[in-house]
Each structure stands twice: as structure tokens, then as C-alpha cells.
């Protein structure tokens, strides 16, 4: 956990929500997926396992081109862990 000063610096380095690819188009596509994910019938594009209706999920970008979406994925165990691994490659 970062202190307030370092957390602020970290957020500035990450860029704005829009700079990271989360614009109105992203919001519309996520809203389209939300009712399907809520049924529990959607599988994570990354691991292939079901996303339960109560589980946090993200609309996953392509790992090589953030302009493209791959589909819903588990928020904590797939999407954000993949982002963490990618950030450590740099």
C-alpha cells in the first residue's frame, strides 16, 4: 500500500482514465456485456472459466493492442494480474 504522496504520483504516471483506454466507447461496450455477465453464462476470455454473477469483472483489452477488446474477464485473478505481469516486463 502506498502512502498518499506516492499514491498520487503513481496515479499521475498511469495517466487519465481516457488515456488508459477507458472512454465512452468502453463504457458502452461494458454496459452491453453487463446483463450477460450477470446471468453467470459468460466465460473469461483469458482463462476460459465462468464469471459468476457476483464476481468483479473487467472488460479486457488485447494484451498487444489496447484499442481492441477481447471480452469480459475476471477482474482480480485474470485482468489485473496480467496487467501487473506486463508492467514488470518493461
Secondary structure, 3 states (H helix, E strand, C coil): CCCHHHHHHHHHHHCCCCCCCCCHHHHHHHHHHHHHHHCCCCECCCCCCECCCCCCEEEEECCCCCCCEEEEEEHHHHHHHHHHHHHHHC
